[in-house]
């Protein structure tokens, strides 16, 4: 299983957008088995129980989006004028 990194930005966004808690609690919530599996599979986001999405890139959780917002990355789209 690859190493999973949780950025300070993701921890702060979790606290702001999901629930008020300690940084340790936020880090634990963002490093469950689901996140390790997503990192292994190369997924770009994990949906939390609250309905928020945590965005991942290169084995790191980088942010937590506001409720109802979906993660869309240009790198996953095909180029039309290639």
C-alpha positions, 0 to 999 in steps of 0.5 A: 500500500503506498504512503498516503499524505494529508496536506495541511490545506486538506486538514484545514478544509475538513475542519471548515467544511465538514465538522469542527474538530482537532487537526488530529481528528481531521487527519484520521478522518482523511486517512481511512482505508478508503483513502489508502485504497483510492491512492492505490487505484489512482482515484482523484476523490473520495466521498465522505459520509457527510457527502463532501468530496476529498480530492486526491492527487499523486497519493496525497489528500489535497483538499475537501470540497464544499458539499455538493461540488464534484472533482473535475480535472482537466488531466482526465479529459481527452484533448479534442484538437490533438 
